[in-house]
Amino acid sequence: MEHEFWHERWAKDQIGFHEGTVNQYLHDHWPELAGNGTDAVFVPLCGKAHDMWWLHDRGHPIIGVELSEVACKDFFEEAQEKASVHPGEPFT
């Protein structure tokens, strides 16, 4: 899929792929994968996933990468949390 597809989905709020809760597989299997409990977790194409706050609440710094600026803004508005944001160059 092309990046325009994802930009359009977020712009039109057509995000049926977004889960309103923590991913059940992550919840069920994270204890087996967690390591020492303080390692940073990379979440590619993170959208506004609740998984990131769930992992953060368990002591992990989160590195989320997202294509859609709309998704990022939604995430921070809904979470009402402060975080470091480091914009990068858009993919071409």
C-alpha positions in Angstrom: 0.0 0.0 0.0 1.1 3.5 -0.6 1.5 6.2 2.1 -1.4 8.2 0.5 -3.8 5.3 1.5 -2.9 5.7 5.2 -3.0 9.5 5.1 -6.5 9.3 3.6 -7.7 6.8 6.2 -6.6 9.0 9.1 -7.8 12.2 7.5 -11.3 10.7 7.0 -11.3 9.0 10.4 -11.7 5.6 8.6 -9.6 3.8 11.2 -11.4 0.5 11.7 -8.0 -1.1 12.1 -7.5 0.9 15.4 -8.1 -1.1 18.5 -9.8 0.7 21.3 -8.0 -1.3 23.9 -4.6 -3.0 24.4 -4.0 -5.8 22.0 -5.0 -9.0 23.6 -2.0 -10.9 22.3 0.4 -8.3 23.7 -1.4 -8.4 27.0 -1.2 -12.2 27.1 2.3 -12.7 25.9 4.2 -9.7 27.1 5.5 -11.3 30.3 7.4 -13.8 28.1 8.9 -11.1 26.0 9.5 -8.3 28.6 13.1 -8.8 29.3 14.2 -6.8 32.4 11.2 -4.6 32.4 13.0 -1.4 31.7 14.1 -1.8 28.0 12.8 0.7 25.5 10.2 -0.7 23.1 10.0 0.3 19.5 6.5 0.5 18.1 6.5 1.0 14.3 3.4 2.4 12.6 2.0 2.9 16.1 -1.0 5.1 15.2 -2.6 6.0 18.5 -2.3 2.5 19.9 -3.2 2.1 23.6 -0.4 -0.5 23.6 2.1 2.3 24.0 0.7 3.6 27.3 0.1 0.0 28.5 3.8 -0.7 27.9 4.8 2.7 29.4 2.8 1.9 32.6 5.0 -1.2 33.0 8.2 0.8 33.0 9.2 0.8 29.4 10.3 3.9 27.5 8.5 3.9 24.2 9.8 4.8 20.8 6.8 5.1 18.4 7.1 5.9 14.7 4.1 6.9 12.7 3.5 8.1 9.2 0.3 10.1 9.9 0.6 13.4 11.7 -3.2 13.1 12.4 -2.6 9.8 14.2 0.1 11.4 16.3 -2.0 14.5 17.2 -4.9 12.2 18.1 -2.7 10.1 20.3 -1.4 13.0 22.4 -4.8 14.7 22.6 -6.5 11.6 23.8 -3.7 10.6 26.2 -3.3 14.2 27.6 0.3 13.3 28.4 3.6 15.0 27.7 6.1 13.3 25.6 9.1 14.1 23.5 8.3 14.4 19.9 11.1 14.3 17.3 9.6 14.9 13.8 11.5 13.3 11.0 11.6 13.6 7.2 8.5 12.1 5.5 9.0 8.9 3.5 9.0 9.3 -0.2 
